[in-house]
């Protein structure tokens, strides 16, 4: 082996081992700090809605459901946006414009979370009120879109009932996760075999027909992997969600109604004034979020690796 290759292999192995050590250390630290709270709450930690560590009653049932709700709303908006953007960049845009769009997408990923939070709090909340009210008016028969105590048909219905909701928080998070999803999908689409593309076009397929028959099947793994990576980030987003949501600990089944909470927002809100038991309980909540996002990201990495190897090609 050449000296340069040996150095590169050593650095790569050291980097991989370091990542595993750091991840393991984070998990062990959270587990150690959460041990006291878990001994108090036991299995009720995953079923209890209240958050009263000093009273001995606390759990993540409500905030975990809120975390998942924000993540699912974000994915609902981000998936079509990321899929369309990645297809346009890789298959339709001229080569000169491709580089510009790739740079813009990467720039979106570099925007701080607090900027998205400010945009959502001061602009989006007031402008999405009409959409939230419209959804509640026509789809209110579906429980998650209902707002108890409100009358969407009443023009004087209070707008505050529709603001600071999981729906709006999910929309903001959707814009935050779209760049990483777009990058993963574009990478997978760009690796579709040139021969199969040309064969489809040579047989008379339109550009959309070629994309549907060749590019999308080949990039299926990238779409799934990018979506799961985006979901992993959405579940852990803190500052933007905290700035928008009116934090209410407990199960909030109505995504259009003001109020709700996530694990990360709960930690941000309660950490500063928590007692020793309270901090331990927050560490336990952080451990639960850490494990959930770890599983999602490992699954996403596995799917993306398969797509890069061509396993998803047809």
QUIURBEL-V94146 format. One record per backbone hydrogen bond with DSSP energy under -0.5 kcal/mol. CO is the residue of the C=O (numbers start at 1). NH is the residue of the N-H. Records with the same first field share a line. If there is no record, write none. Layout:
# QUIURBEL-V94146
CO->NH / NH
This chain:
# QUIURBEL-V94146
2->6
3->7
4->8
5->9
6->10
7->11
8->12
9->13
10->14
11->15
12->16
13->17
14->18
15->19
16->20
17->21
18->22
19->23
20->24
21->25
22->26
23->27
24->28
25->29
26->30
27->31
28->32
29->33
30->34
31->35
32->35
34->38
35->39
36->40
37->41
38->42
41->44
42->45
43->46
44->47 / 48
45->60
48->61
50->59
52->55 / 56 / 57
53->56
56->58
57->52
60->64
61->65
62->66
63->67 / 263
64->68
65->69
66->70
67->71
68->72
69->73
70->74
71->75
72->76
73->77
74->78
75->79
76->80
77->81
78->82
79->83
80->84
81->85
82->86
83->87
84->88
85->89
86->90
87->91 / 92
88->92 / 93
94->98
95->99
96->100
97->101
98->102
99->103
100->104
101->105
102->106
103->107
104->108
105->109
106->110
107->110 / 111
108->111
112->115 / 116
113->117
114->118
115->119
116->120
117->121
118->122
119->123 / 124
120->125
123->127
124->128
128->132
129->133
130->134
131->135
132->136
133->137
134->138
135->139
136->140
139->142
141->143
142->145 / 146
143->146
144->255 / 256
147->150
151->154
153->155
154->157
158->161
159->162 / 163
160->163
161->258
164->246 / 259
165->169
166->170
167->171
168->172
169->173
170->174
171->175
172->176
173->177
174->178
175->179
177->181
178->182
179->183
180->184
181->185
182->186
183->187
184->188
185->189
186->190
187->191
188->191
189->192
193->197
194->198
195->199
196->200
197->201
198->202
199->203
200->205
201->204
206->210
207->211
208->212
209->213
210->214 / 215
211->216
214->218
215->219
217->220
219->223
220->224
221->225
222->226
223->227
224->228
225->229
226->230
227->231
228->232
229->233
230->234
231->235
232->236
233->237
234->237
238->242
239->243
240->244
241->244 / 245
245->247
246->260
251->253
253->255
254->257
255->167
257->166
260->248
262->266
263->267
264->268
265->269
266->270
267->271
270->273
271->274
275->279
276->280
277->281
278->282
279->283
280->284
281->285
282->286
283->287
284->288
285->289
286->290
287->291
288->292
289->293
290->294
291->295
292->296
293->297
294->298
295->299
296->300
297->301
298->302
299->303
300->304
301->305
302->306
303->307
304->308
305->309
306->311
307->310
310->313
